[in-house]
Amino acid sequence: MSAPAGLRPPDTAPPAAAGSAARRKLRATADTTLDRLEPRERAALVRLLVLLALLPVLLLIAHRAVRLPYGAGLLTCYGLTVLVGSAGLLYLAHARYDDPAERTLRRRARGHEAFPALPDRPRVSFLLAVKDEVGNVEDCVRSMAASDWPDLQIVVVDDGSRDGTGAVLDALAGELGVTVLRLAENVGKKAALVRACALADGEVLVFTDSDCVVAPDAVSRCVRAMVRHPELGAVSGHCRALNASAGPLTRLQDIWYEGQFRIAKAAESVYGSVSCVSGPLAAFRREAVYNYLPAWAADRFAGAPFRFATDRQLTGYVLGQVWRGRALKRRHADSPFVSSEDHPERRWLVGYSRSALVWTNVPSRWRPFLHQQVRWKKSFIRNLFFTGGFMWRRGPVPALLYYGHALWVLAAPPLVFWHLVWAPLHWGAALTVLYLCGVLLKGVLWGLAYRVDNPGDRRWRWRPLMSLLSCCVLAWLLPYAALTLRRGIWTRTPV
């Protein structure tokens, strides 16, 4: 499955579409064999196969657990906890996850029959905000226009570009029938997308980013997931790197993206609690987000406007509107988004479709990459204070997935300092080596999961290196992000 021909340079074929005919045939044969079984038989067989694949890890966990000394401290238990968490994520992602675009979910929301059903062919509004992206925007808009959904409205907002982006959009508007809204002054990505939503008349709102290329059937897959499951208020697509072949840094990011979507989002999706519907392909039921768009655009944190796009925050409005929705609507009662349409607060599920493919240009140089990571960590911090306030109400497993991940991110800087700085200075080099071995082991596990999903693809070997990069470099960015929360704009540094 690839994007329309001519939208990419020849050397940037999407990784998910690349590979040998033998590998594709092997995957198709396995999928066909499983699909021939009855749903219960299929589910039982998949769970058994996953448990067998995880057996070495489970035996290692058992071996370490029985050898723990009585009253073992936090540092002693840390490695074992990470190993248990990784095994749990892998089990959920591979044994319990179903793509909602391809089959009916085994785990449905309680009272899902009461959710308003979408028509078989709902109107879809495909929305994009762009600023100074003259090199990327044409490929992105053409891929949007090539979507195979029959009833599609495309709205692009030029948020005060100064580099010729406006001229490109004007030409595309005439050729493709795209609605282009030109803003004289930059208002920020969130506010620009809200301007697009004001023009949108679709029952489903789909967002993408200006450096992305969307597969022709990606939108239709997200929409079909919502039609089949009315309780889904939002669906995230599956993202990979468009420029993965550009160098080692882009290859690292490509393999990391695969794991973050295929494992982390898939595990959350089992319980309808995906905590971040990512910007490259984010589909929302209109009634699930429309009333909260002014709150999103005017979001403030730490006493200042928070201008980042915060995909996590918009997802949080879907997940938590039962507990936070009325207060947000009262705060913006004079907005047309609230006064013109009043949608009841519902306990929506948020899902992920592995088959809805999108590719994004990832940073190929270190400085833009680190800037991107700092922006993401700022969004993580901001969202922790919002979604973290109610996620415990969505059930024990969603709460464990959310707070467990948050605790791991927050604990990373002091643990990295302890193992990589304090220990070597105090003659504890063995502790440093043990810690790095644990990091590599986790990376190998995720890399092997990549190889299972992509038979014959040798790029799984990059995943342990990404784990080392995360602990040795990226963990240090969290304190910096916290100290510089008020700084930053939504535009990206050139890749």
C-alpha positions as CSV (number, residue, x, y, z in Angstrom):
1,M,0.0,0.0,0.0
2,S,1.7,3.2,-1.1
3,A,0.9,6.8,-1.8
4,P,0.0,8.0,-5.3
5,A,2.8,7.7,-7.9
6,G,4.9,10.8,-8.4
7,L,4.4,12.2,-4.9
8,R,7.8,11.0,-3.6
9,P,11.4,11.0,-4.8
10,P,12.4,7.5,-6.0
11,D,14.6,6.8,-3.0
12,T,12.0,7.5,-0.3
13,A,9.5,4.6,-0.9
14,P,7.5,4.0,2.2
15,P,9.1,1.3,4.4
16,A,5.7,-0.4,4.9
17,A,5.3,-0.8,1.1
18,A,8.9,-1.8,0.5
19,G,10.3,-5.3,0.6
20,S,10.5,-8.5,-1.3
21,A,7.6,-10.3,-3.0
22,A,8.4,-13.3,-0.8
23,R,8.0,-11.2,2.4
24,R,4.6,-9.8,1.3
25,K,3.5,-13.3,0.2
26,L,4.4,-14.8,3.6
27,R,2.5,-12.1,5.5
28,A,-0.6,-12.5,3.2
29,T,-0.5,-16.3,3.6
30,A,-0.4,-16.0,7.4
31,D,-3.2,-13.4,7.5
32,T,-5.4,-15.5,5.2
33,T,-4.8,-18.7,7.3
34,L,-5.9,-16.9,10.5
35,D,-8.9,-15.2,8.9
36,R,-10.3,-18.6,7.8
37,L,-10.7,-19.6,11.5
38,E,-13.7,-18.7,13.6
39,P,-13.2,-15.5,15.6
40,R,-12.9,-17.3,18.9
41,E,-10.5,-19.9,17.4
42,R,-8.4,-17.2,15.8
43,A,-8.2,-15.2,19.0
44,A,-7.2,-18.3,21.0
45,L,-4.5,-19.3,18.5
46,V,-3.0,-15.8,18.3
47,R,-2.8,-15.6,22.1
48,L,-1.1,-19.0,22.3
49,L,1.4,-18.1,19.6
50,V,2.2,-14.8,21.3
51,L,2.7,-16.5,24.7
52,L,5.0,-19.0,23.1
53,A,7.0,-16.2,21.4
54,L,7.2,-14.4,24.8
55,L,8.2,-17.6,26.7
56,P,11.9,-16.8,27.0
57,V,11.1,-13.3,28.3
58,L,8.6,-14.7,30.8
59,L,11.1,-17.3,32.0
60,L,13.7,-14.5,32.5
61,I,11.2,-12.5,34.5
62,A,10.4,-15.5,36.7
63,H,14.1,-16.2,37.2
64,R,14.8,-12.6,38.2
65,A,11.8,-12.4,40.4
66,V,12.5,-15.4,42.6
67,R,16.1,-14.2,43.0
68,L,15.2,-10.7,44.3
69,P,16.3,-10.2,47.8
70,Y,13.7,-9.5,50.5
71,G,12.9,-5.8,50.7
72,A,14.7,-5.1,47.4
73,G,14.9,-1.3,46.7
74,L,13.5,0.7,43.8
75,L,16.7,0.5,41.7
76,T,16.8,-3.2,42.1
77,C,13.2,-3.6,41.0
78,Y,13.5,-1.1,38.2
79,G,14.9,-3.3,35.5
80,L,12.5,-6.1,36.3
81,T,9.5,-3.7,36.2
82,V,10.6,-2.4,32.8
83,L,10.9,-6.0,31.5
84,V,7.4,-6.9,32.8
85,G,6.0,-3.7,31.3
86,S,7.6,-4.4,27.9
87,A,6.3,-8.0,27.9
88,G,2.8,-6.8,28.8
89,L,2.7,-4.2,26.0
90,L,3.9,-6.8,23.5
91,Y,1.3,-9.3,24.6
92,L,-1.6,-6.7,24.3
93,A,-0.3,-5.4,21.0
94,H,0.1,-8.8,19.3
95,A,-2.4,-11.0,21.1
96,R,-5.4,-8.7,21.9
97,Y,-5.2,-5.9,19.3
98,D,-7.7,-5.9,16.4
99,D,-7.6,-3.3,13.6
100,P,-11.1,-1.6,13.9
101,A,-11.0,-0.8,10.1
102,E,-10.7,-4.5,9.2
103,R,-12.8,-6.4,11.8
104,T,-15.3,-5.8,14.6
105,L,-13.5,-5.3,17.9
106,R,-13.7,-8.1,20.5
107,R,-13.8,-5.5,23.3
108,R,-16.7,-3.1,22.9
109,A,-17.7,-0.2,25.1
110,R,-20.4,-0.9,27.6
111,G,-23.6,0.4,26.2
112,H,-22.1,0.9,22.7
113,E,-25.5,0.5,21.2
114,A,-26.5,3.9,22.6
115,F,-23.8,5.8,20.7
116,P,-25.1,7.7,17.6
117,A,-24.4,5.8,14.5
118,L,-22.7,7.4,11.5
119,P,-24.2,6.9,8.0
120,D,-22.6,4.4,5.8
121,R,-21.0,7.2,3.8
122,P,-20.5,10.1,6.1
123,R,-19.2,13.5,4.8
124,V,-15.5,13.9,5.7
125,S,-13.6,17.1,6.1
126,F,-9.9,16.7,5.5
127,L,-8.0,19.6,7.2
128,L,-4.5,21.0,7.0
129,A,-2.7,24.0,8.5
130,V,0.6,25.0,7.0
131,K,3.2,27.7,7.4
132,D,6.4,28.1,5.3
133,E,6.3,24.5,3.8
134,V,6.9,25.3,0.2
135,G,9.0,22.2,-0.2
136,N,6.5,19.7,1.2
137,V,3.0,21.1,0.9
138,E,2.3,20.1,-2.8
139,D,3.0,16.4,-2.1
140,C,0.9,16.5,1.0
141,V,-2.2,18.2,-0.6
142,R,-2.0,16.0,-3.7
143,S,-2.0,12.9,-1.4
144,M,-5.0,14.4,0.4
145,A,-6.9,14.9,-2.9
146,A,-6.0,11.4,-4.0
147,S,-7.9,9.9,-1.1
148,D,-10.5,7.3,-2.2
149,W,-13.3,8.5,0.1
150,P,-16.1,9.6,-2.2
151,D,-17.6,12.5,-0.1
152,L,-14.5,14.5,0.8
153,Q,-14.1,18.2,1.6
154,I,-10.5,19.5,1.7
155,V,-9.6,22.7,3.5
156,V,-6.1,24.1,3.8
157,V,-5.2,27.1,5.9
158,D,-2.1,29.1,5.0
159,D,-1.1,30.5,8.4
160,G,0.8,33.6,7.2
161,S,3.5,31.9,5.0
162,R,6.2,34.0,3.6
163,D,8.1,31.5,1.5
164,G,5.9,31.0,-1.6
165,T,3.6,28.4,0.1
166,G,0.6,30.6,-0.8
167,A,1.4,30.5,-4.5
168,V,1.6,26.7,-4.5
169,L,-1.7,26.4,-2.7
170,D,-3.4,28.8,-5.1
171,A,-2.3,26.7,-8.0
172,L,-3.5,23.5,-6.3
173,A,-6.8,25.0,-5.4
174,G,-7.6,25.6,-9.0
175,E,-6.4,22.2,-10.1
176,L,-7.8,20.0,-7.3
177,G,-10.8,21.9,-6.1
178,V,-9.2,22.4,-2.6
179,T,-10.5,25.2,-0.4
180,V,-7.6,27.5,0.7
181,L,-8.0,30.0,3.5
182,R,-5.2,32.6,3.5
183,L,-4.4,34.3,6.8
184,A,-2.4,37.6,6.6
185,E,-0.8,37.0,10.0
186,N,0.4,33.9,11.8
187,V,-2.0,32.7,14.5
188,G,-0.4,29.4,15.4
189,K,-1.2,25.8,14.2
190,K,-4.1,25.1,16.6
191,A,-5.9,28.4,15.9
192,A,-5.3,27.9,12.2
193,L,-6.9,24.4,12.3
194,V,-9.8,25.8,14.3
195,R,-10.3,28.3,11.4
196,A,-10.4,25.3,9.1
197,C,-13.0,23.5,11.3
198,A,-15.2,26.6,11.1
199,L,-15.5,25.9,7.3
200,A,-15.8,22.1,7.7
201,D,-19.2,20.5,7.2
202,G,-18.2,16.9,7.6
203,E,-19.4,14.4,10.1
204,V,-15.8,13.3,10.5
205,L,-12.9,15.7,10.8
206,V,-9.5,14.4,9.7
207,F,-6.2,16.2,10.3
208,T,-2.8,15.7,8.8
209,D,0.5,17.6,8.8
210,S,2.1,19.5,6.0
211,D,5.2,17.2,5.7
212,C,3.1,14.1,5.4
213,V,2.0,11.9,2.5
214,V,-1.3,10.0,3.1
215,A,-2.1,6.6,1.6
216,P,-5.1,6.7,-0.8
217,D,-7.2,4.4,1.5
218,A,-6.0,5.8,4.8
219,V,-9.0,8.1,5.4
220,S,-11.5,5.5,4.3
221,R,-10.0,3.0,6.7
222,C,-10.3,5.5,9.7
223,V,-13.9,6.3,8.7
224,R,-14.9,2.7,8.2
225,A,-13.6,2.0,11.7
226,M,-15.9,4.7,13.1
227,V,-18.9,3.5,11.0
228,R,-18.4,0.0,12.2
229,H,-17.8,1.1,15.8
230,P,-20.0,4.2,16.7
231,E,-18.4,4.3,20.2
232,L,-15.0,5.4,18.6
233,G,-14.7,9.2,19.0
234,A,-11.3,9.3,17.4
235,V,-8.9,7.0,15.4
236,S,-5.2,7.3,14.9
237,G,-3.5,6.1,11.7
238,H,-0.1,4.3,11.5
239,C,2.9,6.5,10.7
240,R,6.3,5.7,9.3
241,A,9.2,7.9,8.0
242,L,8.9,9.0,4.4
243,N,12.7,9.8,4.2
244,A,13.9,6.7,6.1
245,S,16.7,6.2,3.6
246,A,18.2,9.6,4.2
247,G,20.7,8.5,6.9
248,P,21.2,6.7,10.2
249,L,19.1,9.2,12.2
250,T,16.1,8.9,9.9
251,R,16.4,5.0,10.0
252,L,16.4,5.1,13.8
253,Q,13.3,7.3,13.8
254,D,11.5,5.1,11.3
255,I,11.9,1.9,13.4
256,W,11.0,3.9,16.5
257,Y,7.8,5.1,14.9
258,E,6.8,1.6,13.9
259,G,7.1,0.5,17.6
260,Q,5.4,3.5,19.0
261,F,2.4,2.9,16.8
262,R,2.3,-0.9,16.3
263,I,3.0,-1.7,20.0
264,A,2.3,1.3,22.2
265,K,-0.9,2.6,20.4
266,A,-2.1,-0.9,19.7
267,A,-1.9,-1.9,23.4
268,E,-3.8,1.3,24.4
269,S,-6.3,0.7,21.6
270,V,-7.3,-2.7,23.1
271,Y,-9.1,-0.7,25.8
272,G,-10.1,2.2,23.6
273,S,-7.7,4.5,25.5
274,V,-5.1,5.7,22.9
275,S,-3.8,8.7,24.7
276,C,-2.5,10.6,21.6
277,V,-4.1,10.6,18.2
278,S,-1.0,11.7,16.3
279,G,-1.0,14.6,13.9
280,P,0.1,12.8,10.8
281,L,-3.3,11.1,10.5
282,A,-5.9,12.0,13.2
283,A,-9.6,11.3,12.6
284,F,-12.3,12.6,15.0
285,R,-16.1,12.3,15.1
286,R,-17.4,15.8,14.8
287,E,-19.6,15.5,17.9
288,A,-16.6,14.2,19.9
289,V,-14.5,17.4,19.5
290,Y,-16.4,20.2,18.0
291,N,-17.5,21.9,21.2
292,Y,-13.9,21.7,22.6
293,L,-12.1,23.3,19.7
294,P,-12.1,26.9,21.2
295,A,-10.7,25.5,24.4
296,W,-8.0,23.8,22.4
297,A,-7.1,26.9,20.5
298,A,-7.0,29.1,23.6
299,D,-5.3,26.5,25.8
300,R,-3.1,28.0,28.5
301,F,-0.5,26.4,30.8
302,A,1.9,27.7,33.4
303,G,0.3,31.1,33.1
304,A,0.9,31.5,29.4
305,P,-0.7,30.5,26.1
306,F,0.4,27.0,25.0
307,R,0.9,27.3,21.3
308,F,2.0,23.8,20.5
309,A,-0.4,21.7,18.5
310,T,-0.7,19.2,21.4
311,D,-2.3,16.2,19.7
312,R,-2.4,14.7,23.1
313,Q,-4.5,17.6,24.4
314,L,-7.2,17.3,21.7
315,T,-7.3,13.5,22.3
316,G,-7.7,14.3,26.0
317,Y,-10.9,16.2,25.3
318,V,-12.3,13.1,23.7
319,L,-11.2,10.8,26.5
320,G,-12.2,13.0,29.4
321,Q,-15.2,15.0,28.3
322,V,-17.5,13.2,30.6
323,W,-15.6,14.7,33.5
324,R,-14.2,17.9,32.0
325,G,-16.5,18.7,29.1
326,R,-19.2,20.8,30.7
327,A,-16.7,23.1,32.4
328,L,-14.8,23.6,29.1
329,K,-18.1,24.4,27.3
330,R,-19.2,26.9,29.9
331,R,-15.8,28.6,29.7
332,H,-16.3,29.2,26.0
333,A,-20.1,29.4,25.9
334,D,-20.0,32.5,23.6
335,S,-18.0,30.6,20.9
336,P,-20.0,29.5,17.8
337,F,-18.4,26.1,18.2
338,V,-20.4,25.8,21.5
339,S,-23.5,28.0,20.9
340,S,-24.3,26.6,17.4
341,E,-24.0,22.9,18.2
342,D,-24.4,21.4,21.6
343,H,-23.2,17.8,21.7
344,P,-23.7,15.6,24.8
345,E,-20.7,14.5,26.7
346,R,-20.0,10.8,26.0
347,R,-17.5,8.3,27.2
348,W,-15.9,7.8,23.8
349,L,-13.3,5.2,23.0
350,V,-10.2,6.2,21.1
351,G,-8.7,3.7,18.7
352,Y,-5.8,3.0,16.3
353,S,-5.9,1.5,12.8
354,R,-2.7,-0.2,11.8
355,S,-3.8,-0.3,8.2
356,A,-4.4,3.4,7.8
357,L,-0.9,4.4,6.6
358,V,0.7,7.8,6.5
359,W,4.4,8.8,6.0
360,T,6.1,11.9,7.4
361,N,9.4,13.5,6.7
362,V,11.4,13.1,9.9
363,P,14.4,15.3,10.9
364,S,17.6,14.2,9.2
365,R,19.8,16.5,11.2
366,W,20.4,16.4,14.9
367,R,19.4,20.0,15.8
368,P,15.9,19.8,14.3
369,F,15.5,16.4,15.8
370,L,16.3,17.6,19.3
371,H,14.0,20.6,18.8
372,Q,11.2,18.3,17.8
373,Q,11.8,16.1,20.9
374,V,11.7,19.1,23.2
375,R,8.3,20.2,21.7
376,W,6.9,16.7,22.2
377,K,8.1,16.6,25.8
378,K,6.5,20.0,26.5
379,S,3.2,18.6,25.1
380,F,3.7,15.5,27.4
381,I,4.1,17.7,30.4
382,R,1.1,19.9,29.6
383,N,-1.1,16.9,28.9
384,L,-0.1,15.1,32.1
385,F,-1.8,17.9,34.1
386,F,-5.0,17.5,32.0
387,T,-5.4,13.8,31.1
388,G,-3.6,12.7,34.2
389,G,-6.4,14.2,36.3
390,F,-9.1,11.7,35.0
391,M,-7.4,8.8,33.3
392,W,-7.8,6.7,36.5
393,R,-11.5,6.8,35.9
394,R,-11.3,5.0,32.6
395,G,-10.5,1.7,34.2
396,P,-7.5,-0.1,35.8
397,V,-5.7,-1.2,32.6
398,P,-6.0,2.1,30.8
399,A,-4.9,3.8,34.0
400,L,-1.9,1.4,34.3
401,L,-0.8,2.0,30.7
402,Y,-1.1,5.8,31.0
403,Y,0.4,6.4,34.4
404,G,3.0,3.6,34.0
405,H,4.3,5.3,30.8
406,A,4.2,8.7,32.5
407,L,6.1,7.4,35.5
408,W,8.7,5.8,33.2
409,V,9.2,9.1,31.4
410,L,9.4,11.2,34.6
411,A,11.8,8.7,36.2
412,A,14.1,8.5,33.3
413,P,16.3,11.6,33.9
414,P,17.2,10.8,37.6
415,L,17.7,7.1,36.8
416,V,19.9,8.0,33.8
417,F,21.9,10.4,36.1
418,W,22.2,7.7,38.7
419,H,23.5,5.0,36.4
420,L,25.5,7.0,33.9
421,V,27.0,9.7,36.1
422,W,26.8,9.0,39.8
423,A,27.7,5.3,39.6
424,P,30.9,5.6,37.5
425,L,32.1,8.5,39.7
426,H,31.6,6.3,42.8
427,W,33.3,3.1,41.5
428,G,30.0,1.6,40.4
429,A,30.9,0.9,36.7
430,A,29.4,-2.5,37.0
431,L,26.0,-0.9,37.7
432,T,26.4,1.3,34.6
433,V,27.1,-1.7,32.4
434,L,24.2,-3.7,33.9
435,Y,21.9,-0.7,33.2
436,L,23.0,-0.3,29.6
437,C,22.6,-4.1,29.1
438,G,19.0,-3.8,30.3
439,V,18.4,-0.9,27.9
440,L,19.8,-2.9,25.0
441,L,17.6,-5.9,26.0
442,K,14.5,-3.8,25.9
443,G,15.6,-2.5,22.5
444,V,16.2,-6.1,21.2
445,L,12.7,-7.1,22.4
446,W,11.1,-4.3,20.4
447,G,13.4,-4.9,17.5
448,L,12.3,-8.6,17.4
449,A,8.7,-7.5,17.5
450,Y,9.4,-5.4,14.4
451,R,11.0,-8.4,12.7
452,V,7.9,-10.5,13.5
453,D,5.7,-7.9,11.8
454,N,8.1,-7.4,8.9
455,P,9.6,-10.8,8.1
456,G,13.0,-10.6,6.5
457,D,13.5,-6.9,7.1
458,R,16.9,-6.5,8.7
459,R,16.3,-2.9,9.9
460,W,15.1,-4.3,13.3
461,R,18.7,-4.1,14.4
462,W,18.4,-0.3,14.6
463,R,15.9,-0.5,17.4
464,P,18.5,-1.2,20.2
465,L,20.4,1.8,19.1
466,M,17.3,3.9,19.4
467,S,16.9,2.6,23.0
468,L,20.4,3.8,23.8
469,L,19.8,7.1,22.2
470,S,16.6,7.5,24.3
471,C,18.3,6.9,27.6
472,C,21.7,8.6,26.9
473,V,20.4,11.7,25.1
474,L,16.7,12.2,25.0
475,A,16.0,11.6,28.7
476,W,18.0,14.8,29.5
477,L,15.6,16.9,27.4
478,L,12.7,16.5,29.8
479,P,14.1,18.9,32.5
480,Y,15.1,21.3,29.8
481,A,11.5,21.2,28.3
482,A,10.0,21.8,31.8
483,L,12.3,24.9,32.3
484,T,11.4,26.3,28.9
485,L,7.7,25.6,28.7
486,R,6.9,29.2,27.7
487,R,9.2,29.3,24.8
488,G,8.6,28.0,21.2
489,I,6.4,28.3,18.2
490,W,4.5,25.6,16.3
491,T,6.5,25.7,13.1
492,R,9.2,23.1,12.6
493,T,12.9,23.7,12.0
494,P,13.8,22.5,8.5
495,V,14.8,18.9,8.4
